[in-house]
Amino acid sequence: MASFFKGDVTRVRTGSGSDRVSRRPTNIVESVQNQYRVRGRVTRSLPLAVLTLFVIGLLAACSSRANVPNDFLARSVTVSGQTYQYRVFVPKDRDPNTKLPVMLYLHGSGVRGQDNVAQADAFASATKGVRDSVDVIMVLPQCRENTFWAAKEMADYVLAALDATVSEFHGDSERLYLAGFSLGGYGTWQIAAVNPGKFAALVPVSGGVIGERPIDPRDRAAIIPSVGEMLDSAEPYKEVAKAIGQTPVWVFHGDADESVPVEFSRTIVKALQENGSKNIRYTEYPGEGHMIFGKAFAEPGLFEWLAEQTK
């Protein structure tokens, strides 16, 4: 079996948590924002000492975002006159003469911004114990506030960052992988659907194709036009499945996800199967909520499976 792993490795599963929300999501952006809100009645019931410790821990976590590991290199790319920052994780001791696979990772809504730190910090925390054991270059763009990955501006940016990384670090253009969590899970499906043949495999985690209501007019104006057409169709899952075609996919979702309904992943997996897709894997974690990216990334067999996928 093909593998990127460096010698023997013990995979470490990170914990998965979840914050409850008061209702189901309604559109692409809203469906992945609510998991970061904590109900006021919960915090009010906590003892003062616990709240104090919570605040101290929160401040420490915020300050730690300035301490991104050195192997997450800061880079920038200019698209249509606008400069965007991103990070690149480069495996230690890599042979610069050997082409390595490249993974483009799209984060969730909680670390959007322009500091080029939050997305790397979150990824580093979730993948600790795994990323140093695989020979895969990883590209970490940062979605701007109040937008989403399938907005044309963001999609153009992330693809430019991916191409720049492949060029700079001698990446293997035949082994490009697209992965994403939550907001990034949506982005994985949607960006892959309009870039057929670009990616050798997809890994959407806690994501979906479309929310429970029609696309918000503001999102509709920003979205990649062809993605909007798919999502506006009578059968959006079927249209996205057709566009994904035979691209290998490994989907992850928790069956107790309180932010993005697990049915979203079940539906697109079924649509892919009905479309004749031959390389689909679906892992559903019983009793798990939304925050499962670390667990998915550490799933036994994931990187061996990725190593087998090439265009």
C-alpha positions in Angstrom: 0.0 0.0 0.0 1.3 3.4 -0.9 2.0 5.8 2.0 3.4 9.2 2.8 4.3 8.2 6.4 7.9 8.6 7.6 8.7 5.2 9.1 6.6 3.8 11.9 4.1 6.2 13.3 1.4 6.0 16.0 -1.5 8.2 15.0 -2.9 10.4 17.7 -6.6 11.2 17.8 -7.4 14.6 19.1 -10.5 15.2 21.1 -13.6 16.5 19.5 -16.0 18.9 21.2 -19.1 20.9 20.3 -21.0 24.0 21.3 -24.8 23.7 21.1 -26.8 26.1 19.0 -30.4 27.2 19.3 -31.6 26.2 15.8 -30.5 24.7 12.5 -28.5 26.7 10.0 -30.3 28.4 7.1 -27.7 29.2 4.5 -24.2 28.6 3.4 -22.5 31.1 5.7 -24.9 30.9 8.7 -24.7 27.1 8.8 -21.1 27.2 9.9 -21.0 30.2 12.1 -23.2 29.1 15.0 -20.9 26.5 16.5 -18.7 29.2 17.9 -21.5 30.8 20.0 -22.0 29.8 23.6 -25.5 30.1 25.1 -25.7 32.9 27.7 -27.6 30.7 30.1 -24.7 28.2 30.2 -22.1 30.8 31.2 -24.3 32.4 33.8 -24.7 29.1 35.6 -21.0 28.6 36.1 -19.3 29.4 39.4 -17.1 32.5 39.5 -13.9 30.5 39.9 -14.7 28.4 36.9 -15.5 31.5 34.9 -12.2 33.1 36.0 -10.2 30.0 34.9 -12.1 30.1 31.6 -11.2 33.7 31.0 -7.6 33.1 31.8 -7.5 30.1 29.5 -9.2 32.1 26.7 -6.7 34.9 27.0 -3.8 32.4 26.9 -5.3 30.7 23.8 -5.7 34.1 22.1 -2.1 35.1 22.9 -0.8 31.7 21.7 -1.9 32.6 18.2 1.2 34.7 17.8 3.3 31.5 18.2 2.7 29.7 14.9 5.2 26.9 14.5 8.2 27.9 12.4 7.4 25.3 9.8 4.3 27.2 8.8 5.9 29.6 6.4 4.2 32.9 5.7 3.6 33.7 2.0 1.4 36.1 0.0 -0.1 36.1 -3.5 -1.5 38.9 -5.6 -4.7 38.4 -7.5 -6.4 41.1 -9.5 -4.3 43.7 -7.8 -5.2 42.5 -4.3 -2.6 40.9 -2.0 -3.7 37.9 0.1 -1.6 36.1 2.8 -1.4 32.3 3.5 0.7 29.8 5.2 2.6 26.8 3.9 3.5 23.8 6.0 6.6 22.1 4.6 7.6 18.7 6.0 10.9 18.6 7.8 13.9 17.1 6.1 12.2 17.0 2.7 14.3 16.3 -0.4 13.9 19.4 -2.6 14.4 17.2 -5.6 11.5 15.0 -4.8 8.0 16.1 -5.8 5.6 15.9 -2.8 1.8 15.9 -2.9 0.2 19.2 -1.9 -3.0 19.5 0.2 -5.1 22.8 0.1 -6.9 23.1 3.5 -9.9 25.4 3.9 -10.6 26.2 7.5 -13.9 26.8 9.4 -15.7 30.1 10.0 -14.2 30.8 13.4 -10.7 31.8 12.2 -11.6 34.0 9.3 -9.7 37.3 9.1 -6.5 38.7 7.7 -3.9 38.1 10.4 -2.5 35.0 8.7 -2.1 33.4 12.1 -5.4 32.1 13.4 -5.9 29.6 10.6 -2.4 28.2 11.1 -2.7 28.0 14.8 -6.0 26.1 14.6 -4.7 23.7 12.1 -1.5 23.2 14.0 -3.5 22.4 17.2 -5.8 20.0 15.4 -3.1 18.1 13.6 -0.5 17.8 16.2 1.0 14.3 16.2 0.0 13.6 12.6 1.4 16.3 10.3 5.0 15.7 11.2 4.7 12.1 10.3 3.6 12.5 6.6 5.4 13.9 3.6 2.6 16.3 2.4 3.0 20.0 1.8 -0.1 21.8 3.1 -1.4 25.2 2.0 -3.4 27.2 4.5 -5.2 30.3 3.1 -7.4 32.5 5.4 -10.9 33.4 4.4 -11.8 37.0 4.8 -14.5 38.1 7.3 -18.1 38.0 6.3 -17.5 35.9 3.2 -17.0 32.2 2.3 -14.7 30.0 0.3 -16.9 29.7 -2.9 -17.1 33.4 -3.2 -15.3 34.1 -6.5 -12.7 36.4 -4.9 -11.8 33.8 -2.3 -11.8 30.9 -4.7 -9.5 32.7 -7.1 -7.2 33.5 -4.2 -6.9 30.0 -2.8 -6.2 28.5 -6.2 -3.5 31.1 -6.8 -2.0 30.2 -3.4 -2.1 26.5 -4.3 -0.4 27.1 -7.7 2.2 29.3 -6.2 3.0 26.7 -3.6 3.3 23.9 -6.1 5.7 26.1 -8.1 7.9 27.3 -5.2 8.2 24.0 -3.3 8.3 21.6 -6.3 5.0 20.0 -5.5 3.4 17.2 -7.5 0.7 18.7 -9.7 -0.7 15.2 -10.2 -1.3 14.8 -6.5 -3.2 17.8 -5.3 -5.7 17.3 -2.5 -8.5 19.5 -1.3 -9.7 19.3 2.3 -11.9 21.5 4.4 -13.7 21.7 7.7 -17.2 23.2 8.3 -17.2 26.4 6.1 -14.2 24.7 4.4 -16.2 21.5 3.9 -18.7 23.5 1.9 -15.9 25.1 0.1 -14.3 21.7 -0.7 -17.5 20.5 -2.5 -18.2 23.8 -4.3 -14.7 24.6 -5.4 -14.0 21.1 -6.6 -17.3 21.1 -8.5 -16.1 23.9 -10.8 -12.6 22.8 -11.1 -12.9 19.3 -12.6 -9.7 17.4 -12.9 -7.8 19.8 -10.7 -7.7 17.6 -7.6 -6.7 14.0 -7.1 -8.9 13.6 -4.0 -11.3 15.5 -1.7 -11.6 15.3 2.1 -14.7 17.3 3.2 -15.3 17.3 7.0 -18.5 18.5 8.7 -19.6 20.2 5.6 -22.4 20.3 3.1 -23.4 21.4 -0.4 -26.2 23.9 0.4 -28.0 25.2 3.4 -31.6 24.7 4.4 -32.9 27.9 2.8 -32.3 29.6 -0.6 -28.9 31.3 -0.9 -28.9 34.8 0.7 -28.9 37.5 -2.0 -25.5 38.8 -0.7 -23.9 35.4 -1.0 -25.5 34.8 -4.4 -23.9 38.0 -5.7 -20.4 36.9 -4.5 -20.5 33.2 -5.3 -18.8 31.7 -8.3 -21.5 32.0 -11.0 -21.4 28.3 -12.0 -21.6 27.2 -8.4 -24.6 29.5 -7.9 -26.3 27.9 -10.9 -25.8 24.4 -9.5 -27.2 25.4 -6.1 -30.1 27.1 -7.7 -31.1 24.0 -9.7 -34.0 21.8 -8.8 -31.5 19.1 -7.7 -28.3 20.7 -6.4 -26.9 17.6 -4.9 -27.2 15.7 -8.2 -25.6 18.6 -10.1 -22.7 18.8 -7.7 -22.2 15.0 -7.8 -22.1 15.2 -11.6 -19.5 17.9 -11.5 -17.4 16.0 -9.0 -17.5 13.0 -11.3 -15.0 10.3 -10.5 -12.8 12.4 -8.2 -12.1 10.2 -5.2 -13.7 11.5 -2.0 -13.5 10.6 1.7 -16.3 12.3 3.6 -16.4 12.7 7.4 -19.3 13.8 9.7 -20.5 13.4 13.2 -24.0 12.0 13.5 -24.7 14.4 16.4 -23.5 17.5 14.5 -25.5 20.5 15.9 -24.2 23.0 13.3 -24.2 21.3 10.0 -26.8 18.4 9.8 -25.3 15.0 9.1 -27.9 14.5 6.5 -26.1 17.0 4.3 -23.1 14.6 4.0 -25.4 11.6 3.7 -27.2 13.2 0.8 -24.2 14.1 -1.3 -22.6 10.7 -0.7 -25.8 9.1 -1.9 -25.9 11.4 -4.9 -22.3 10.5 -5.8 -23.1 6.8 -5.5 -26.1 7.2 -7.8 -24.0 9.1 -10.2 -21.7 6.1 -10.5 -18.7 7.5 -8.6 -16.5 4.5 -7.8 -14.1 5.8 -5.1 -16.1 7.1 -2.2 -15.5 6.6 1.5 -17.8 7.9 4.2 -17.0 7.9 7.9 -19.7 8.9 10.3 -18.7 9.2 13.9 -21.5 8.0 16.3 -22.3 10.5 19.0 -19.8 13.1 17.7 -20.7 16.7 17.2 -19.3 19.3 14.8 -15.7 19.7 15.9 -14.2 16.5 14.5 -11.5 17.8 12.1 -8.6 16.6 14.4 -10.2 13.2 14.7 -10.8 12.9 10.9 -7.3 14.0 10.1 -5.9 11.3 12.4 -8.3 8.6 11.0 -6.3 5.4 10.4 -5.8 4.8 6.7 -6.6 8.3 5.6 -3.1 9.3 4.4 -2.5 5.8 3.0 -5.6 6.2 0.9 -4.6 9.7 -0.2 -1.2 8.3 -1.3 -3.0 6.0 -3.7 -4.9 8.8 -5.4 -3.3 10.5 -8.4 -4.8 12.2 -11.5 
